[in-house]
Amino acid sequence: MKISFKGAHYPKDVILHAVFFYVRYGVSYRDLEEILAERGVTVDHATLNRWVVRYSPLIALAAKSRKRTVVGSWRMDETYIKIKGEWAYLYRAVDKFGDTVDFMLSERRDEAAATAFFRQAIDGNGLPEKVVMDKSGSNLAGLENINVLLVLAGLLCLAIEICQVKYLNNRVEQDHRFIKKITGPMLGFKSFRSAQATLDGIETTHMIRKGQLAGRALPAHRQFINLAG
């Protein structure tokens, strides 16, 4: 699906290059405003924020639909993100080779949130054969809910193997580091929507960095821009 830039007062490439730069390098909006001004592009920090909130989720949606197929052994975990001074939870999963499976920001860390994450990840990637996680009771309950649904649908043979061994989950915990490296200098977010949109962009650039999208020979910013269609 092609993303519409109707009504935008700047060229598509300028907008998407600015969004890419923000979500890939974690600079502040005011710093990005200054960087762009040095390159002859005059745009204020509030407009930059609107671009990220508007376009980053659409780019992430395109990336999820176009990324290479993940394998059936997943590592799942959540990490913390500060929004308006309060902690929120970024649910994430990678496959056994480190490719991003899916991600979801939630205001809560509980069974309902874990179930919603697994539903989303399965809708986008199909059923895994196995999921490795830590000893979290809510994550276990969330995946058990998925297995109950499979049993009720007469699909017991597709029930997902659950493996709660912390040291096997090192791959996803290490994968969190790239996300935290970018969000750390941002010093928290002012709204859930802004956080969600920014994380969509950060996760997309991380998938590009890992070579999960077509056109891997292209520069990262060009792969990002090409996702807009």
C-alpha positions in Angstrom: 0.0 0.0 0.0 1.3 3.4 -1.0 1.4 6.0 1.8 -0.3 9.3 0.9 1.6 12.6 1.4 -1.3 14.7 0.1 -1.4 18.1 1.8 2.3 17.9 2.9 4.2 21.1 2.3 7.6 19.3 1.9 8.7 16.6 -0.6 8.2 13.0 0.5 11.9 12.2 0.6 12.6 15.2 2.9 9.9 14.2 5.3 10.9 10.5 5.4 14.6 11.3 5.7 13.9 13.5 8.7 11.7 10.7 10.3 14.4 8.1 9.6 17.1 10.3 11.1 15.1 10.8 14.3 14.2 7.2 14.9 17.6 5.8 13.9 19.8 8.1 15.9 17.7 9.3 18.8 18.5 13.0 18.5 16.1 15.5 20.0 13.6 17.3 17.8 15.3 20.6 18.4 18.7 19.1 17.4 17.1 17.6 14.3 15.6 21.0 13.4 19.1 22.5 13.6 20.6 19.7 11.5 18.1 20.1 8.8 18.5 23.9 8.8 22.2 23.4 8.1 21.2 21.5 5.0 18.9 24.2 3.9 15.6 22.7 5.1 13.7 25.0 7.4 11.2 23.1 9.6 10.3 23.5 13.3 10.5 20.8 15.9 6.7 20.6 16.3 6.3 19.8 12.7 9.0 17.1 13.0 7.1 15.5 15.8 3.9 15.5 13.7 5.8 13.8 10.9 7.0 11.0 13.2 3.6 10.5 14.8 1.8 10.5 11.4 4.2 8.5 9.2 6.2 6.2 11.4 3.4 3.8 12.2 2.5 3.5 8.5 6.2 2.8 7.6 6.3 0.1 10.4 3.1 -1.5 9.1 4.6 -1.7 5.6 7.9 -3.2 7.1 6.0 -5.9 9.1 4.2 -7.0 5.9 7.3 -7.1 3.8 9.9 -8.5 6.2 11.3 -12.0 5.5 9.6 -14.9 7.1 10.7 -15.7 10.6 11.3 -19.3 11.8 9.0 -21.1 14.3 11.2 -20.8 17.4 10.6 -17.5 19.1 12.2 -15.7 22.1 9.7 -13.3 23.8 10.3 -10.7 26.6 9.3 -7.2 27.5 11.3 -4.1 28.4 10.5 -0.8 30.1 9.8 2.5 28.4 9.0 5.7 30.4 6.0 7.8 29.3 5.0 11.0 31.2 7.2 9.8 34.1 5.5 6.4 34.3 6.7 3.0 33.1 5.0 1.4 30.1 6.0 -2.0 28.6 7.3 -2.8 25.2 6.5 -6.5 24.4 8.9 -7.9 21.8 9.8 -11.2 20.2 12.6 -12.3 17.9 13.2 -15.7 16.3 16.1 -18.0 17.3 18.3 -16.2 14.7 17.5 -12.8 16.0 15.0 -11.6 13.4 12.3 -9.3 14.7 9.0 -11.2 15.0 6.8 -8.4 16.4 6.5 -5.7 19.0 3.7 -4.0 20.9 3.6 -1.1 23.4 1.3 -1.5 26.4 0.4 0.6 29.4 0.1 -2.6 31.5 2.2 -5.7 32.1 -0.4 -8.4 32.7 -2.0 -11.5 31.2 -4.3 -9.5 29.0 -1.4 -7.5 27.5 0.6 -10.7 26.9 -2.3 -12.4 25.3 -2.9 -9.4 23.0 0.8 -9.4 22.0 0.8 -13.1 21.1 -2.4 -12.7 19.1 -0.9 -9.8 17.2 2.4 -11.7 16.6 0.6 -14.8 15.4 -1.7 -12.9 13.1 1.3 -11.3 11.4 3.7 -14.3 11.4 1.7 -17.5 11.8 1.9 -20.0 14.7 5.3 -20.7 16.2 6.3 -24.2 17.2 8.0 -23.0 20.4 8.2 -19.8 22.4 11.0 -19.3 24.9 10.4 -16.8 27.7 11.5 -16.0 31.2 9.6 -17.0 34.4 7.0 -14.3 34.0 3.6 -15.7 35.1 1.6 -13.2 33.0 3.5 -14.1 29.8 3.0 -17.8 30.5 -0.7 -17.2 31.1 -1.0 -15.2 27.9 0.5 -18.0 25.8 -1.5 -20.6 27.6 -4.6 -18.7 26.6 -3.6 -19.0 22.9 -3.1 -22.8 23.4 -6.6 -23.0 25.0 -8.1 -21.3 21.9 -6.2 -23.8 19.7 -7.6 -26.7 21.6 -11.1 -25.3 21.5 -10.7 -25.0 17.7 -9.8 -28.6 17.5 -6.1 -27.8 16.7 -4.4 -29.5 19.6 -1.7 -30.7 17.2 -0.7 -27.1 16.7 -0.4 -26.3 20.4 2.7 -24.1 21.0 5.6 -25.5 23.1 6.3 -23.2 26.1 9.9 -23.1 27.4 10.6 -21.0 30.5 14.3 -21.0 30.7 15.9 -17.6 31.3 19.3 -18.2 29.9 17.8 -19.3 26.6 16.2 -15.9 26.3 19.4 -14.0 26.1 19.0 -13.3 22.4 15.9 -11.1 22.8 17.3 -9.5 26.0 20.4 -8.5 24.0 18.2 -7.3 21.1 16.5 -4.9 23.6 19.8 -3.0 23.8 19.5 -1.4 20.4 16.0 -0.1 21.3 17.2 1.3 24.6 20.3 2.8 23.0 18.0 5.0 20.9 15.3 5.7 23.5 17.7 6.4 26.3 18.8 9.9 25.1 15.2 10.8 24.4 14.6 11.0 28.2 11.1 9.7 28.1 8.0 10.5 26.1 5.2 13.0 26.6 2.3 10.8 25.4 1.6 7.2 24.7 0.8 8.0 21.0 4.1 9.7 20.5 6.0 6.9 22.2 4.2 4.2 20.1 4.9 6.0 16.9 8.5 6.6 17.7 9.0 3.0 18.7 7.4 1.9 15.5 10.1 3.8 13.6 12.9 2.6 15.9 11.9 -1.1 15.5 11.6 -0.6 11.7 15.2 0.8 11.4 16.3 -2.2 13.6 14.7 -4.6 11.1 16.5 -2.8 8.3 19.8 -3.0 10.2 19.3 -6.7 10.6 18.7 -7.1 6.9 15.1 -8.4 7.2 13.7 -6.3 4.3 14.1 -6.6 0.5 16.7 -4.3 -1.0 19.3 -5.0 1.6 22.1 -3.6 -0.7 20.5 -0.2 -0.5 21.5 2.4 2.2 19.3 2.1 5.3 17.6 5.4 4.8 16.7 4.5 1.2 15.2 1.2 2.4 13.1 3.2 4.9 11.9 5.6 2.3 11.0 2.8 -0.1 8.6 1.4 2.4 6.3 4.4 1.7 5.7 3.0 -1.8 
